[in-house]
Amino acid sequence: MDVNALSRITQALPAAATAIPPDKAAENRQVVQAVKAVNQSEMFGEDNDLVFQKDPDTQRMVVKVINRKPRT
């Protein structure tokens, strides 16, 4: 078994996610709390949820209104 090949593979893996600075973490918590408050208020209806998520392609935050009620 070629141990050197395994060593090259583990070195090529991307680094773990970088730590979030404390001020950014606090901002993220505020956004999460605001989204929870909006969802609890049912501002968009009882079957809808507001969702914030990062778009994997653009790395920008995206807002979605999701209908939780299954279509019949």
VENSULTA-V8261 format. One record per residue. N is the residue number from 1. RES is the residue in one letter. OMEGA is omega as a letter, one per 20 degrees, with the letter a starting at -180 (NA if undefined). Layout:
n & res & omega
N & RES & OMEGA
N & RES & OMEGA
This chain:
n & res & omega
1 & M & a
2 & D & a
3 & V & r
4 & N & r
5 & A & r
6 & L & r
7 & S & r
8 & R & a
9 & I & a
10 & T & r
11 & Q & a
12 & A & a
13 & L & r
14 & P & r
15 & A & r
16 & A & a
17 & A & a
18 & T & a
19 & A & r
20 & I & r
21 & P & a
22 & P & a
23 & D & r
24 & K & r
25 & A & r
26 & A & r
27 & E & r
28 & N & r
29 & R & r
30 & Q & r
31 & V & r
32 & V & r
33 & Q & r
34 & A & r
35 & V & r
36 & K & r
37 & A & r
38 & V & a
39 & N & r
40 & Q & a
41 & S & a
42 & E & a
43 & M & a
44 & F & a
45 & G & a
46 & E & a
47 & D & a
48 & N & r
49 & D & r
50 & L & a
51 & V & r
52 & F & r
53 & Q & r
54 & K & r
55 & D & a
56 & P & a
57 & D & a
58 & T & a
59 & Q & r
60 & R & r
61 & M & a
62 & V & r
63 & V & r
64 & K & r
65 & V & a
66 & I & r
67 & N & a
68 & R & a
69 & K & r
70 & P & r
71 & R & r
72 & T & NA
